[in-house]
C-alpha cells in the first residue's frame, strides 16, 4: 500500500483547524491497526467520522 503523505498532511491541517487534531490522530491509529487498511484510508475515515460528529 502506497502512503500519500500530502493527502494525510492536508487532513491533519483540516482536523487542526476544526479543533480535533489529537482525536483524528488517535482514531486514525485505531482504524489502521484494527481494520488493516492503508494509512490514507484510515486518516480519511477518521476525519469524516469526527467531522460528522461535530455537525
N, C-alpha and C positions, 0 to 999 in steps of 0.2 A: 504494500500500500504506500502510495506516494503522499508525503506530507506537503501541503501547500501552505507554507508559513505566512504568506501575505494575507490569505483569507482568514487564518486563525488570528493574526495580529489585528486585522480590521474588526473582527468580532470582539476581541479584547478591548479595543478602544471604545466600541459602541457600548459594551457592557459597563465600562468605567463611566462613560457619560451618563448612563441610565442609573448608576449608583449600585450596581450589583456585580462588580468585577470579581470579588472574592468568592461569591456564591457561584458565579459562572465557572470559575476555575475549578472549584471543588466538584461541581456537578459534571463538568467535562471529564474530570479524572474518574468519577464514578461510572459514567457511561462507557468510558474507554476500557476500564477493567471488566465491568460486568457484561457488556454486550459484545465484546471482541470486534468492535468496529474501528474504523480509522479515526485518527485524532481529528481530522477535518469534520467528519460526520458527527463525532461526539461533541465538538465545540458548537456546531450549528444546532444540534438537538438541545443542548443545554441553554444556549442563547434564546431559542424560540420558546422553550418551556418557561424560562424565567420571565421573558417578555410577556407571555400570555398571562402569567400570574399577577403582573402589576397593572394590567389593563382592566 
